[in-house]
Structure formats: C-alpha cells, structure tokens
Amino acid sequence: MKSVNGFTLIEVLIASTLALVLITTAAELLVSARDWQRSEQHHSKRTEDIRLLSTLLRRAVRSAGDPGCHWQWRTNLTKAPRLSAQPAIANPLNAAIDSESDVLVIQRWQPTGKAMMSAAVSENAVISLDRDHNRRFGHPVLVSADAGASCVLFNQASEAPKDLNRGPGWAGEASTTGASALNHVPEDGYQALAGMLTLYEPERVAFYIDDSVTGSSSSLFRRRLSAGNRREELLVGINVMQLVYAVDPDRDGNADAWVSATNVEDWQQVVAVSVRVQLATAASPEEGWIIITQALRNGPQHD
Amino acid sequence: MTHQPCPSTQGSTLIEVLVAALILAIGLFGLLSAQTNALMSARQAHWQQQARVFANNYVEGVRARGGTALAGSLPARWQSRLERRLPGAEFSLTTLPNSGVSQQLTIEWTAGPVEARRTLSHFFSP
C-alpha cells in the first residue's frame, strides 16, 4: 500500500535541511531589508535636505539687492529718514540675531502688489490708487510704473488708505520748520506716473541656525521683515552654518578674495556668498558638509 | 476488502517539496533584487543631487570671478572634494563650438556595483 507510506527518513532529512536553509535565508533577508530600508530613507532624506537647502539659499542670494526698478529711472525723494542704497548682503553683526553659527542677511525691494491709478496721469504729490495700499504713514514706498521708465522712492506722507503721498510730509506744526519733512520736493516737479503701478517694500531676510522646536537638534531658521520678523523653522537637522563672502574691492567684476564677515570692509563689495552647512542626517560628520556657492545677480547698489 | 485511501491524505513526494522550495527561493530572490534596486536608485538620486550642487557651485564660482573659467581644470581642493563625494568622479569642461561663450560642464561618476558610468551635463554662459 504505497500511498500511505509517508516519507522515508532520508526524505524527511533532505526536506528539513532545505527548509532550514530557506528559513535562514528568509530571516537574513528580512533583517537586511530593514537595514536597507533605513539606508534608503537616509539617502532620500539627505537628498531632499540638500535640494531644499540649495533652493532656499540660492533663490535668496540671487534675489538679494533687487532694486525693484532700475537705478537710472529712480527718483529718491526721501528726506527723514533718508533711505540710501542698502547693500545686497548686509552685515550680520547688525542683524541682532543670537546664533552660535554665522548668519546670512540679504536685503532687497520686494514687489507687494499691483495697483491702478484713479487718474490717468499723476504729476502731483498725491497718487490715488484704486485699492488699499496698506502702507502706514512714514513708511518707505517704492512705486514704479509698468509702462514707461518712471520710478519713485519716498516716505508715505498720507494716512489715506488709497492715497500714496510723496509730498513733504505731515501738515503739522513741525512741518512748518521743515525739520521733520519726510520727503524733499523735486526742483523740476514730480515725475509723471501713468497706468498700472507696482508697489514695493523693503525686505530683509536673515537665515540662521538655532535650537529646533522639536528639541532634539538644531535647525535652519529664517526671519523676514515682511513677515513681521517672526522666526520660521525651515529645515530640521542642521548643525552648523559657516559663511564666506567673495569681495571685489577694485570693482573689476573679478572677486579678489574670499573672506569671513569680520573681514568684509565694505558690504557693497560682496559679489558672491559661499554657505557651508553641516547636515545632521549624514552618516559621518565629514560627509555631512554641504557647500553652496552663489554669485549675486544684482550689481553694486546706487544711491 | 481493500481500502482505497483518499488522494488528499497522501503526503507530498520529495520532488514536490523541491519544486516548492525552488519557487520560494525564486520569490525571495526577486524580493532581494527589488530591494537592491530601490537602494541603488535612492543612492543614484543622492549622487545626482551632489553632482548638481557641485556643478552649480562651480558655475557660480566662475561668475564671481567675472566669467573667467578656472582654466578648464579644477583646483586640487575642488577635485578632492568631488572625489570624496562621488565614486570615481571625473570632471571636464568644454566650450561649445558654435557659441564661443557657452560652456558644457560634465561630471562623470561610477554608479555602484554594476560599474556603469553616470554623467551630469550642465550648460552655462559665464
């Protein structure tokens, strides 16, 4: 009765050896799969971190020193406070940010919106808009006409929500002495503005390293003047940030030296920035260093 | 009286066990190669990103020097940094024949155990 014989001893031995080999292999595979997955996640995270870091910093440095409108067309009417050209990269020591690492500070004029003028052409101090401009009295405003080459920088001298005023200032007692006039009156009359306008506001962005709110490591943070200087945590797991600046003292367009912030004599001479950060996600501290070098796109700032 | 056992109570033969084991082994092998592929592609993306950052840094460095290329070769410091980051990395810079200004920067590295070379080309005008 062959069919009820079952296995012979030799069959059982071979089958169990095979099973043993298979189970061992499967177990090893499971363990290594877990390790691989960890390694894969680590690589993806690092790749993603580098991409984000590179995008954020490059975009910021490229936009640094954006004048809003061309210097040649700009009329600066500001008197008190007088707005002189800000360097694209600012001295981080003045940024009042407490960080053990270096701080990157960029400055630019940032477009905040479009507005249509109520009148066809404005040749006097008041520029009436078709919408609220959200500019408070005394705050700097840069307005450029989308058509034509007119652009004017002044301190807002009106409290009206839809009117921009580039006139001398508040018609109070102090204005009679002229001492506190916000803007000066141009000798050859106000520049004519027509059609669609773009409004700009001064922007200042600081990137720095501080303790993460997650508590476990440090992060890259950002503070934007336009966002009320609130701190924004951008990227968790950044240990250190070091900055060197390419300076061009002879203004021949060729960077002469790479120096640290304390050795920059004139911030208008900075032509490129090199950011060196250490990612905490790296397997070794040496592997964690990432360098991002970015040249400035906007030339020296004019007054 | 002869008892005819029902076929379902018969045990498996050795050959059946062997075939089953073979199928299981093929399955495990497939799983293994899928894992390896996933890991390699993650690593590949990482290298690609490293090469991209490096290429951008090079181009921006050239721009800071007013468009003067670094004589087509890398300074030793850059070279060693590139080699540390990318396995078997090589760097070349050629001026595109038709423009005279535009340049092509090529970074080449070895892609893992299969020994395939991967390249990243970056075109730029200083």
Contacts between the chains, C-beta under 8 A, distances in Angstrom:
chain1	res1	chain2	res2	distance
A	1	B	3	7.9
A	1	B	5	7.8
A	3	B	5	5.3
A	3	B	7	7.9
A	3	B	10	5.1
A	4	B	5	5.5
A	4	B	9	7.6
A	4	B	10	7.7
A	6	B	11	5.1
A	7	B	11	6.0
A	7	B	14	7.9
A	11	B	13	8.0
A	11	B	14	4.8
A	11	B	17	7.8
A	14	B	14	6.4
A	14	B	17	7.8
A	15	B	14	6.9
A	15	B	17	4.8
A	18	B	17	6.9
A	18	B	18	7.3
A	18	B	21	4.9
A	19	B	21	7.6
A	22	B	21	6.0
A	22	B	24	5.9
A	22	B	25	6.8
A	22	B	28	7.7
A	25	B	25	7.8
A	25	B	28	6.2
A	26	B	28	6.0
A	29	B	28	6.0
A	29	B	31	6.6
A	29	B	32	6.1
A	32	B	35	7.7
A	33	B	31	7.5
A	33	B	35	5.4
A	36	B	35	5.2
A	36	B	36	7.7
A	36	B	38	7.5
A	36	B	39	5.0
A	37	B	35	7.9
A	39	B	39	6.3
A	39	B	42	7.9
A	40	B	38	5.9
A	40	B	39	5.0
A	40	B	42	4.4
A	43	B	39	7.8
A	43	B	42	4.2
A	43	B	43	5.5
A	43	B	45	7.3
A	43	B	46	4.7
A	44	B	42	5.2
A	44	B	45	7.2
A	44	B	46	7.8
A	46	B	46	6.2
A	47	B	42	7.5
A	47	B	45	5.2
A	47	B	46	4.6
A	47	B	49	4.8
A	50	B	49	5.3
A	50	B	50	7.4
A	50	B	53	6.2
A	51	B	49	6.0
A	54	B	52	7.9
A	54	B	53	5.7
A	54	B	56	7.2
A	58	B	56	7.2
A	246	B	64	4.5
A	252	B	66	7.0
A	253	B	66	3.7
A	253	B	67	7.8
A	254	B	65	5.3
A	254	B	66	4.0
A	254	B	68	6.5
A	255	B	64	4.3
A	255	B	65	5.6
A	255	B	66	7.6
A	271	B	64	5.3
A	272	B	60	6.4
A	272	B	61	7.4
A	272	B	63	7.2
A	272	B	64	3.5
A	274	B	57	7.8
A	290	B	53	6.8
A	291	B	53	7.7
A	291	B	57	6.1
A	291	B	81	7.8
A	292	B	53	6.6
A	292	B	56	7.7
A	292	B	57	6.6
A	293	B	56	7.6
A	293	B	57	4.1
A	293	B	60	4.7
A	293	B	61	5.3
A	293	B	64	7.6
A	294	B	56	7.9
A	294	B	60	5.0
A	295	B	60	4.5
A	295	B	61	7.7
A	295	B	63	3.8
A	295	B	64	4.5
